[in-house]
Amino acid sequence: MADEAKAKGNAAFATGRFEEAARHFGDAIALAPDNHVLYSNRSAAHASLGRYPEALADAERTVALRPDWAKGYSRLGAAHLGLGDAPRAVEAYEKGLALEPSNEALKSGLAQARQAATARRPGGSGADAFGKVFQGPELWTKVAADPTTRAYLDQPDFVQMLRDVQRNPSSLNTYLSDPRMVQVLTLMLNIKLQHQSNGASEPAAAKPAPQTPKQQPEAKAREPEPEPEPEPMEVTEEEKERKERKEAAQKEKEAGNAAYKKKDFDTAIQHYTKAMELDDEDISYITNRAAVYLEMGKYDECIKDCDKAVERGRELHADFKMISRALTRKGTALAKLAKTSKDYDVAIETFHKALTEHRNPDTLKKLNDAERAKKELEQREYYDPKIADEEREKGMPMCDEQIYKASRGELSEEELKERQNKAMQDPEIQNILTDPIMQQVLTDLQENPRAAQAHLKNPGVMQKIQKLVSAGIVQMK
């Protein structure tokens, strides 16, 4: 819906993600093409990116849709001022103030536009001529593409210089003492000369504009035009409340993190729980609380929170790394429980799921640890006569029954073959048959009856043999 796209645009704009904001406002306009507020908001986003032609087009559409709305003229004035057309900016701001004389944003914009109009002098100087090479839309692309100037775009003061010169070519002289500006000017002049030569020859070196020493103080005294500041987005009360809740939730999270570091787990849980109540669109609060439960040894509570985080994360289309984190935390809790339950399979399966979301080295290590623990447990059970004796009486009758049933010939050869083929598709059967220990057991059952009897005393081995017998893979007579 248009309101949802608008809300996303407002949120992106508020955090300085202007490109994303413009995209969301565009989505909203596609759904509600006659909504003047959407054009106004996108105009502000374009202006914040220095895309003043696009900002002007949206501002003009805003005024056309709602000519009696003062803020539309504020957008229009900002776009004209960004394009260096101070007189038209003054005209736009004055029209807006005629509709709403007390509007502070319009008053401020008008003052900026008048200042810019006063600073501009008739006629063009040499600096104006050079400054015009900064007017083309290719400026930012060329600067970003050239390895000698690319890093300048990460320097806010230099980006401000470029925008000043874009709006007012006459301000170039103010910045020529900066070697970065000279470097960019050289880059842009070379591009211009190459276009003019049409590829016929190498570009000639640009001749510097004649300078008169007496004119230098006057050029330095000229101040750059003030940059029009974008006005805040149109935000509903519901959106304001949502933003406040998110900010409050973040503060609760920070308090929870601080308590966790101090090992004050009860306090940490209280803060994370409060954050969850304030904002149910961020699953990090749930996974953080799960981490506290894990540290406290409350593994069941940890698993419940992890399941909740995964479920909510799927609904929100959360980052796959967050989903993986929740699954890894759940797997860790299950591995802890497996030390007493002796069931590592569920933990191993959970770690595999986490790795399908995001292949994290920490998760992979935990998976390897769980698989190693499982193998060690199986080996201990295999050689522990006490466990074998306890399970022998329970296991042997069941095994005898399965063996007797298979050997009675109750299944036809065709039925048995079908049953075997189906069983071979079972991953558990495949794991049993590829297990080196079980391969030795099966060999001994055929070739070494005495060793086979020793194997059958092991409950783990007995369980796997029962599985093979019931599947029709192994027949014992």
N, C-alpha and C positions, 0 to 999 in steps of 0.2 A: 504494500500500500504506500501511497505518497507520503503519509505522515511518518511511517516507519523509516523510509529513505531520508526524509527530512531530518528526523531525529539523529540518524547516523551521521548525516552531514554536519549538523550542529555540534555533535560530540567530537568529530574529527577536527572541525574548525577551532574549537575551544582548546585543543591540545596542539595546535599548530600544524596539523596534517592537512594543508590546504589543497593539495592535489586530490587526496582522497575525498575531502569535503566537496570539491567541485564535481567529482564523479557521482557522489550520492545525490547531490542536488539535481544533477542532470537526470538521474534515474527518476527522481520525484517529478521533475518537469514532464518526463515522458508519460507519466500517469496522470498528471494534472497540469496540462499545458496552459491553462488560463489563470494559474495562481501567481499573482504578482510578487508575493513574498519569496517564492522559490527563485525567481529570476534575480531578485534583490540580493538574496543570500549567495547565489552563485557569482554574481557580479563582485561581491566582496571577496570571495575566495580567489577569483581570477586576479583581482587587484593586489591581493596579498602575494601572489606569485609573480607580479610584474607583468601580467598578460593584460595590458590595458585595452587593446582593441577588443578582446573578448569581454572584458569588464564593461566597456562602453556599449557593446551590442546588447548585453543583458540589462544594463541600466536603462537604455532607450526602450526596451521591451517592457520594463517595469513601469515606466512613466506612461507608455501607451495604454497599458492595461488599467492603470490606476492614476490618472493625472492629478487627482486631488490628494495624493498621499505624499507628504513632505519628505519622507525618508527616500523615496525614489529619486528625488532631485539631489539628495546627498550622495547617493551612489553615482549619479550622472556627473556631478561636480568632481568627485574623486577620480573618475575615469578620465575626464578631460584634463584634469591637473596632472595625472600620471602620464598622459600623452604630450604634455608640454603646452597645451592650449589653455593658458591661464584666463584669457578673456571669456571664453565659453564656460569655463569652470565658475567664474564669478557670476555669470548669467544664471547658471543652474542653481547655485547656492541661493541667489537672491529670489528666485522663483519659489524655492522651498521655504524660505523665511517668510515669504508673503502668505503662505498657507499656515505656517506654524512659527510665529515670531520668537517664541521662547525656546526653540530647539537649540540646545547648546552645541550639538554636533554640527549643525548647519552654520552656526556662528563661527565656530572654530575653522571649519572648512573655508568659509568666505574670507576669513582673515589670512589664511594660508594662500588662497588664490590671489588675493589682492597683493600680497607681498611678492608673489611670483611674477605678477603682471608688472609691478613696479621695477623689479630687478631686471626684467627683460628690456633691452634697448633696441631700437630699430636698426635695421641693417645687419649684415653678417660680418663677423670678424674671421681671422684665420682659424681661431679656436673653434668657431661655429662650424667651419667647413670640415675640420678634422673630427669634431664631435659628432657630426652627422653619420659617420661610419658606425657609430654605436646604436643607431636607430633601428637597424635591420633586425628581424627576428632570429637571424643566425648567430647573433652575438654570443648567447649563452652556450649554444651548441659548439661553436668554434673554440671558445675558451675552455670548455670541458674536454674537448677532443685533443687539444694540444698539450703534450706532456710538460711543457715549460710553464703553462698557466693554469693547469687543472687544479692544482692545490689552492689557488687563490679563492676558489668558490667555497672553500671551507672556512674562509676568514670573513666574518660578518662585516667588519669595517670596509673591506674592499668591495663586497657585494653592494653595500650602501653607496659607495662611490660610483659604481657602474650604473646604479639606478638613478642617481642624481644626474649623471651625464646623459642618460637616456632621455630624461625629462627635459633637461636644459643643456644643450650642447655647449652653450657659452660658459658653463661651469667647468669645462675641461681644464682650463688654465690653472684652476685652483688646485688640481691634483697632479699636474705634470711633474711636480717635484718628487712624486712617489714612483720609484723604479718599477713597481708592479703595473702601474697605469701606463708607463712608457712601453713596457713589454707587451701589454694587450693592444695598445695603439699600433705598435709595429706589426703585430699579428693581423689586425683588422685591415691595415693599409695594404699589406701584401696581398690579402685576399681580394681587396677591391681592385688593385692594379692587375691582378691575374685575370679577373673577370673582364676588365676593359681590353686586355690584349687578345682575348678570344683564342688563347693558346698559340698565337703566332710566334711568340718569343718569350724569353724569361722576363719577369717583371723588373722594370727599372727601379732603382732605389728612389724612395720618395724624397723629394726636396723639402727641407724644413721650411715652414712658413716664416717669412721675414718678421723679425721681432724688433721692436723699438724699445730700448731700455727704459725710456720715460713712461711707456705704457704698462710696464710690469707692475708697479705698485697698484695701479688702478685695477689690473686683472686680479691681483691677490686680494684686493679689498672686496671683490664680489663674492658673495656668499651663495652656497648652493640653495636651490629651492627646497622648501620643507616637503617631506614626503607625506602624502595623504594617508592618514591612518584609517584602516577599515573599521567600520562600526560593528558592534556586537550583533550576533545573529538574533533573529526572532525566535525566542525560546518560550515555550508554554510553561505554565505552572507545574504541570506534571513532569516535564523535562528537568526543570529546576530542582524539583524534589528528588528526582532520580539521581541527579548529579550529586546532590547533598548526601544522599544515602551512600553512594559509592565512596565519596570522600570520607564519610564517617567509618565505613567498613574498612577502608585502607588504614585508618588510624588504629582501629581495633586489631588489625592484622599486625601492624608494627609493634603494638603493645604486647601481643601474643608472642611475637618473635623474641622480644626482649626478655619476657618471662621464661621462654623455652631455653634461652642461652644461660639463664640463671638456675636452670633445673627446677624452676617453680612451675611444675606441670599443671597443677590444678588451676592456677591463675591463667596459664596459657590457654587451657581448654575453654575457660570462661570467655576470654577475648575472641578466640576463633569462632566459638559458637555465636557470639554476638555479631561478628562480621558476617556469618552465614545468614543470620536473620535479617541483616540490613541489605545484603546484596546476594541474591541467589544466582547471579550470572557469572560468578567467578569461582571455579571449583578449587582454586588454590587454597581457599579457606578450609575446605573439607579435607584436602590431602594434608594440610598442615596439622589439623586436629588428629588425623589418622597417625601422623608421625609421632605425636605426643603419646597417643595410646600405645603405639609400638614400643616407645621408650619405657613406658610404665609397665609393660608386660601384659597389657589388656588386649590380647590378640584378637579376640572375637569382636570387640568394639572397633579395632583398627580395620578388620576385614569388612565390617558393615559400612564404615565410612568410605572405604575404597570402592566398594560396590556402588555406593551412592554417587561418588565422584564420577565414576565411569558412566553411569546411567545419565546423570545430568550433563556431563560433558558431551555425550552423543547428541542429546537434545539441542545443545547450544552450538554444535559443530566446533567444539573447542580444539585448540592446538593438539595435534596427535602426540606431541611430547608430554603434554599434561595427562593425557589418557595413559600413556606408557608409564608415567611416574606413579599413577594410582595403582596400576596393575603390578608394578614392581614392588610397591609397598605391601600390597596384598600378598604377593608371593613370599615376601620376607616373613610376614606374620605366619603364613602357612608352614613355612620351613621351620620356624620356631616351634610350632605345635607338633610338627612331625617328629621331633626329638622324643616325644612321649607316645604319640599315636603310631609312630613308625610307618606313616603313609606319606612318602615324599612325592607321589605321583601328581597330586593336585597342585602342589607348589611348583613342580616342574612344568606342568601344563600352563599355569598362570604366567610364569616367566617367559614361556614361548609366546604367549599372547602379547605380552608387553613388548617383546622384540619385533613382532609383526607391526606394531605401531611405530616404534622408533628403536633402531639398533644402538642401544646405549652400552658402552663398555661396562658400566657398573652392573647393569641388568645381566649382561652375559656372564660376568664373574659370579653373580649370585646363582645363575642357572647351573654353571659348572660345579659350584660348591654343593648345590642340592643333589645333583646327579652323583657326585662323588660320595656324599653322605649315604645316599640310597645304596650304592654299590657296597660300601663298607658295612652297612647294616645287613645286607643279604649275605655277605661273607661271614659275618659274626654268627648269624643264625645257622648258617650251613655247618659251621664247626662247633656250635654250642650244644653239647649232648643233653644238657638240662632242658633246653627249649625243644629239642628233637623228641625226647622222651615224653614231654608234656603233650606234644601234639600228635604223637604216633597213634595213640589209641583213638583220637578223634579223626585222624586223617586216613588211616589204613582201611577201616571199614568202608568209608566212602569211596576210596580208590578201588577196593576189591569189588564193590557193587558196580562201579563204572566199567571195570575190566570185564567182569562176568557178563554184564549186559552186552558189551560189544562183541564178546566171544561167543555168545549164544547164537549169533547170526540172525538177530531179529531184523536187521536192515539188509535189504538186497544190495548186490554189488553196485547197481546203478544209483540207488539212494545213498549209499556210502560215499560213492565218488562225488555226487552232487554236494553232499555235506562237506566233504573235504575241500572242494573248490571254493565253496562259500566261506569256509573257515580261513582259507589262505588270504582272503581279502581283509581279515581282521588284523588291525595294527598290533594288537596284543599278542596274537598268534605269531605274527612276524617277528616281534621282539623276542619271544621265547625261543624261536628256532634259530635266531642269530646270536643268542646269548652263548658265549664260549663255554660257560659252566654247564648250561643245559645241553649243549652239543656233546660234551663229554659224558653227561649222564645218559643220554640216549644211546651213545656208543657202548657204554658199559652195560646197559640193559640188554643189548644184543650179544655182547662178547664176554662180559665179565659179571656173571650173576652175583658173586660175592660182593663186588664193589657196588653193584646195583642195589643190593639190600641195604648197604650203608647209606646210599643216596636217599632211599625211601624213608629213612628216619628223619630226614630234614623236612620240616613243615612247609618251608617255602618251595622246595623242589616238588614235594607232594602236590601242592596246590597247582603248580604249573603242569605237572603230568596229568592231573585230573582235567585240566583245561584242554590238553591235547587229546586225551582219550574221549572226552565228551564231544569234541569237534570231529572225531573220526580220523585224526591225523596219526595217532598211535593206537595200535591194537595189541593188547597183552593177553596171553592165554596161559 
